[in-house]
Amino acid sequence: MAKAIKGIFIECEPDIREVLLMLDAKEKFIIEDLDSRHLFINAAHLAYVQSQLDKELESTVYEVEAMQQPKNA
């Protein structure tokens, strides 16, 4: 008998896919790794995936501050 699992189709950059694959090693949520830009994940793990991805991106992405030019007096 076939078993159905509710899932979510995700399209992402290959770099984000690698982060998701790393997170999947800790908490299995990927149902199918479709190709370099698409994943099918378990819908029950969506909140976990979003929060962990946000944490990972916050720790590795840096904002560039705009350079301020001195004003001529």
Protein Blocks (a to p, Z undefined) as FASTA:
>chain_A
ZZddddddddddfklmmmmmmmmmmmccbfbdfblmbccddfklmmmmmmmmmmmmmmmp
ccdddddddddZZ
